[in-house]
Amino acid sequence: MTIELARGEAEELLNILRMVYSNHELTKIISNRLAGDVLIEFPPEPVEEKPVAEWKELSTAEIKALWNVTKKPSEFASLLLAKVKEKNYE
């Protein structure tokens, strides 16, 4: 839970705490926070890592079959890319 205070409100709270707890650790922490120090530092939230799918390669026979369909490098590249996408992004 986070409570946000304007600087004036925080200083007023600090003055009240100083009157009640003249040498309490909390007043030192708040004083340091008003001076710019971090009051409480929370660890970053854990990032969920998505499982990585295993890459499915094309066999030599599949590559040769694609080449035999066209035998044109530009068309072969397109067929090859389409086949790889088909196997890996189903």
C-alpha positions as CSV (number, residue, x, y, z in Angstrom):
1,M,0.0,0.0,0.0
2,T,1.2,3.5,-0.9
3,I,0.2,6.7,0.9
4,E,1.1,9.9,-1.0
5,L,1.5,13.1,0.9
6,A,2.2,16.6,-0.3
7,R,5.5,17.9,1.0
8,G,3.8,20.2,3.5
9,E,1.7,17.3,4.8
10,A,4.8,15.1,5.2
11,E,6.6,17.9,7.1
12,E,3.6,18.4,9.4
13,L,3.5,14.6,10.0
14,L,7.2,14.6,10.7
15,N,6.8,17.5,13.3
16,I,4.1,15.6,15.0
17,L,6.2,12.4,15.1
18,R,9.1,14.4,16.5
19,M,7.0,15.7,19.3
20,V,5.7,12.2,20.2
21,Y,8.8,10.1,19.4
22,S,11.7,12.5,19.8
23,N,14.5,10.0,19.0
24,H,12.5,7.3,17.2
25,E,13.9,5.5,14.1
26,L,10.8,6.3,12.1
27,T,11.3,10.1,12.4
28,K,14.9,9.6,11.1
29,I,13.6,7.6,8.1
30,I,11.0,10.2,7.3
31,S,13.5,13.0,7.6
32,N,15.8,11.2,5.2
33,R,12.9,10.6,2.8
34,L,12.2,14.3,2.8
35,A,15.8,14.9,2.1
36,G,15.5,12.8,-1.0
37,D,16.4,9.3,0.2
38,V,14.2,6.4,-0.7
39,L,12.0,5.5,2.2
40,I,11.3,1.9,1.1
41,E,12.7,0.2,-1.9
42,F,10.7,-2.8,-3.2
43,P,12.3,-5.4,-5.4
44,P,11.1,-5.3,-9.0
45,E,8.2,-7.5,-9.8
46,P,9.3,-10.8,-11.3
47,V,8.9,-11.1,-15.1
48,E,7.2,-14.1,-16.3
49,E,9.3,-15.8,-18.9
50,K,7.3,-17.4,-21.6
51,P,8.4,-20.9,-22.6
52,V,10.4,-21.0,-25.8
53,A,9.0,-23.4,-28.3
54,E,11.4,-25.8,-29.8
55,W,12.5,-24.8,-33.3
56,K,11.4,-27.2,-36.0
57,E,14.0,-27.4,-38.8
58,L,13.3,-28.4,-42.4
59,S,14.8,-31.7,-43.5
60,T,17.2,-31.9,-46.4
61,A,14.4,-33.8,-48.4
62,E,12.0,-30.9,-47.7
63,I,14.5,-28.3,-48.8
64,K,15.3,-30.3,-52.0
65,A,11.5,-30.7,-52.8
66,L,11.0,-26.9,-52.5
67,W,14.0,-26.3,-54.8
68,N,12.6,-28.8,-57.3
69,V,9.3,-27.0,-57.4
70,T,10.8,-23.7,-58.7
71,K,14.6,-23.7,-59.2
72,K,14.4,-19.9,-59.1
73,P,16.3,-18.4,-56.1
74,S,13.7,-15.7,-55.4
75,E,10.8,-18.1,-55.6
76,F,12.7,-20.7,-53.6
77,A,13.4,-18.2,-50.8
78,S,9.6,-17.4,-50.6
79,L,8.7,-21.1,-50.6
80,L,11.4,-21.8,-48.0
81,L,10.1,-19.0,-45.7
82,A,6.5,-20.1,-46.1
83,K,7.4,-23.7,-45.2
84,V,9.5,-22.7,-42.1
85,K,6.6,-20.5,-40.9
86,E,4.1,-23.3,-41.5
87,K,6.2,-25.7,-39.3
88,N,7.0,-23.3,-36.5
89,Y,4.0,-21.0,-36.2
90,E,1.1,-23.5,-36.4
